[in-house]
Amino acid sequence: MSVFVSFSMYFLSFVPLWITVLFIDIKSLVDGGGDKWTEIIGITGILLGLLISAIILFGKFFVSDDEKYTLTIQDAKESKTMTAEFLLSYILPLFAFDFTRWDEVVKFLIFFLIFGYLCIRHNNFSVNIILELMHYRMYDCSLMNADGKVVDRTVISKNILSTSKGKDIEVKILNNEYYLDLYDKKK
């Protein structure tokens, strides 16, 4: 997965925070309480970031012609890692930063970019509301390839993989840690 796709997944995982910051900035603009240019730049940056990230992720998931692999599920458990990541990612910034002041926005960007760098470098993405809305779930899977080698990876899928032991799935490799299940049973 390229850095652009990784950053897009990271950026889109913050959608609840972005919606809240948009509300705060728009309200402040209407009330005339904050720095007008900080709010305009913040609103524009968030909307552009959401649009560009959505286009990149959509292209990777639905348009790209990456190589496909057939793997057999040895074991699969739904990944549920939300509590601490949720608090750190969404709640802390709302209490720690004033998004209507430029110096506070700069402090947040430093925090966001360092945290993002670490998440992307270590292939660690928190719950992504956009993937949830598209009915995707993440599974920690043991998968066997055609050569009989078993690998442990996180598979993003619309299907319930935890009941699919022994079944074959066709995947696209997003990066060393994440695979995308290409078969949608609902179609």
C-alpha positions in Angstrom: 0.0 0.0 0.0 1.4 3.3 -0.9 1.9 6.1 1.6 -1.0 7.9 0.0 -3.4 5.0 0.6 -2.1 4.5 4.1 -2.5 8.2 4.9 -6.0 8.2 3.3 -7.1 5.3 5.6 -5.6 7.1 8.6 -7.2 10.5 7.6 -10.6 8.9 7.1 -10.5 7.1 10.4 -10.8 10.6 12.0 -14.1 11.4 10.3 -16.0 11.9 13.6 -13.4 14.4 14.7 -13.4 16.2 11.3 -17.2 16.5 11.5 -16.9 17.9 15.0 -14.1 20.4 14.0 -16.2 21.5 11.0 -19.1 22.2 13.3 -16.9 24.1 15.7 -15.3 26.2 12.9 -18.6 26.9 11.1 -20.2 27.9 14.4 -17.3 30.2 15.2 -17.4 31.8 11.8 -21.2 32.5 12.1 -20.8 33.8 15.7 -17.7 35.8 14.8 -15.8 34.5 17.8 -12.5 33.2 16.5 -9.9 33.9 13.9 -11.7 34.0 10.6 -8.8 32.8 8.4 -7.9 29.9 10.7 -11.5 28.7 10.4 -11.7 29.1 6.7 -8.3 27.3 6.2 -9.4 24.6 8.6 -12.7 24.0 6.9 -11.1 24.0 3.4 -8.3 21.7 4.5 -10.7 19.2 6.1 -13.0 19.1 3.1 -10.2 18.8 0.7 -8.5 16.1 2.8 -11.8 14.1 3.0 -12.4 14.4 -0.7 -8.9 13.4 -1.8 -8.7 10.6 0.8 -12.0 9.2 -0.3 -11.0 9.3 -4.0 -7.7 7.5 -3.2 -9.3 4.8 -1.1 -12.2 4.3 -3.6 -9.6 3.9 -6.4 -7.6 1.4 -4.4 -10.6 -0.7 -3.3 -12.7 -0.6 -6.5 -10.7 0.6 -9.5 -7.1 -0.6 -9.3 -6.0 -3.7 -11.1 -3.6 -5.0 -8.5 -2.7 -8.7 -8.5 -5.2 -11.0 -6.9 -4.4 -14.0 -4.7 -6.5 -17.0 -3.6 -5.8 -18.0 0.0 -7.5 -20.5 2.3 -8.7 -19.3 5.7 -7.2 -21.3 8.5 -8.6 -19.2 11.3 -10.3 -15.8 11.5 -11.4 -13.6 14.4 -13.1 -10.3 14.1 -10.7 -7.5 15.2 -12.3 -5.3 17.9 -9.9 -2.6 19.0 -11.8 0.6 19.7 -11.8 1.8 23.3 -8.3 3.3 23.9 -7.8 4.2 20.2 -11.2 6.0 20.2 -10.4 8.0 23.2 -7.0 9.0 22.0 -8.0 9.7 18.5 -11.3 11.5 18.9 -12.0 12.7 22.4 -8.5 13.9 23.5 -8.1 16.5 20.7 -11.5 18.0 21.4 -10.4 18.8 25.0 -6.8 19.6 24.3 -7.0 21.9 21.3 -9.0 25.0 20.4 -9.7 24.6 16.7 -10.6 28.3 16.3 -7.1 29.6 17.1 -4.2 29.1 14.6 -1.6 28.3 17.2 -3.8 25.5 18.7 -4.4 24.2 15.2 -0.6 24.0 14.6 -0.2 22.1 17.9 -2.9 19.7 16.8 -1.3 19.2 13.4 2.0 18.3 15.1 0.2 15.8 17.2 -1.8 14.4 14.3 1.1 14.1 11.9 3.4 12.4 14.5 0.6 10.0 15.5 -0.1 9.4 11.8 3.5 8.7 10.9 3.6 6.1 13.7 0.4 4.5 12.6 1.4 4.4 8.9 4.9 3.2 9.7 3.6 0.3 11.9 0.6 -0.5 9.7 -1.8 0.3 12.6 -5.1 1.7 11.7 -7.9 2.3 14.1 -11.6 1.7 13.5 -12.5 3.5 10.3 -16.1 4.8 10.2 -16.0 5.0 6.4 -15.2 1.3 6.1 -17.9 0.6 8.7 -20.5 2.5 6.6 -19.5 0.5 3.6 -20.1 -2.6 5.6 -16.5 -3.7 5.9 -15.1 -5.4 9.0 -11.5 -6.3 9.9 -10.5 -9.8 10.8 -7.3 -11.2 12.2 -6.7 -14.2 10.0 -4.3 -17.1 9.5 -4.2 -17.7 5.7 -2.6 -20.5 3.7 -1.3 -19.8 0.2 -1.0 -22.2 -2.7 2.4 -23.3 -1.5 1.1 -24.4 1.9 2.7 -21.4 3.7 0.6 -19.9 6.5 0.6 -16.2 7.1 -1.1 -14.0 9.7 -2.7 -10.9 8.2 -5.6 -8.5 8.8 -8.3 -9.0 6.2 -10.8 -6.2 5.4 -14.0 -7.9 4.3 -17.7 -7.4 3.8 -18.2 -11.1 4.6 -18.3 -12.9 7.9 -14.9 -14.6 7.9 -15.0 -15.9 11.4 -17.3 -18.7 10.2 -15.4 -19.4 7.0 -12.6 -21.7 8.2 -11.3 -23.9 5.3 -12.9 -21.7 2.6 -10.9 -19.9 -0.1 -11.0 -16.2 -0.5 -9.6 -13.9 -3.2 -7.7 -11.0 -1.9 -5.8 -7.9 -3.0 -2.7 -7.0 -0.9 -3.0 -3.5 0.5 0.3 -3.7 2.4 2.4 -6.2 4.4 -0.3 -6.3 7.1 -3.7 -5.7 5.4 -5.4 -7.7 2.7 -8.8 -6.8 1.0 -11.3 -9.6 0.5 -12.6 -9.1 -3.1 -15.7 -11.3 -2.9 -18.9 -9.7 -1.8 -21.6 -12.3 -1.0 -24.3 -9.6 -1.1 -23.9 -8.9 -4.8 
